[in-house]
Amino acid sequence: MLISSGCVSTDQRATAAAETKGRSQAAVIIPDLPVECRAKMPRAYPSVKEKPRNTQLRWEFIADGEDSKNDRCAGFYDAVKSRLGAR
């Protein structure tokens, strides 16, 4: 009876060691962020026929919003990637 309980504890320790080793070797692989998420929106410059200031302000406002969205997306993704220790 002592022999069988000794084997069980050895088996349990071996199983626990194998699980620990497997968890440490298992990596979370997250694909790289798509380029579109980091890309900045190009600014549009007014043509001669348009009111330059109004057109420029509109495009700057839209572009700033797009850039802010992309920065938030990239920041969140980078935080998740570093928190999970992904390679």
N, C-alpha and C positions, 0 to 999 in steps of 0.2 A: 504494500500500500504506500509506503514511503517512496518507493521507486516511481510509481505511476504519478504521484502528485509532484515529484521532482521534474518529471518529463513535461507535465502540463505547464508548470511555471516556466520552464525553459522554452517551451513552444510559445507561450504567451509573450515572453520577452522577445523572442525572435520575431513574432508577428508585429509587436509594437515597434521594434527597431526597423523592420521593413517598411511599416507604414510611415514612420518618421522620415526615413531616408527617401521614400517615394514622394512625400510632400515637399521635402526640401529640394528635390531635383525637378519637380514639376514646376514649370514656369508658365505664367500667364502671358500669352503672346497676343498683343493687341496690334492690329494692322495700323500702319501709318495713317495719319489724318489726310483726307483728300486735299489736294492742292487748292481746290476751289474754296475750301473753308478758310484758308490763310490768304488768299489772293485779295488784293485791294481793288476796289472798283475804280476804273479810270474816270477822270474828270472830263466833262464835256465843256468845250469852250464855245461861246455863242458865235453864230455866223453874223455877217454884216446886216442881214435883213431882220434879225431879232433884237429885242431890247437886251443889251448885253448884261446889265446888272441883274435883272430879274431872272434871266436864264441861268446865269452863273450861280446865283444864290440858291436856286432850286436844285441844281445839280450838286452843289456842295453839301446841301442839307441831306440829300439822298445818299450821297457817297459817304458822308460821315456816319450816317446810320448803318450803312452796309459794313463799313470798316469796324464799327463798334460791335456789331453782331459777330463778325468773323473773329474778332479778338476774344470775345466771350466764349465762342465755340472752341477756339484753340486753347484758351486758358483752362476751361473745364476738362477738355480732353487730355491736356498735359498733366493736370492734377490727378486725374483718374489713373493715367499711365504710371506716374511716379508712385502713387499710393499702392498700386498693385505690384509694383516692382517689375513691370513688364520690360522685356528687352526689345 
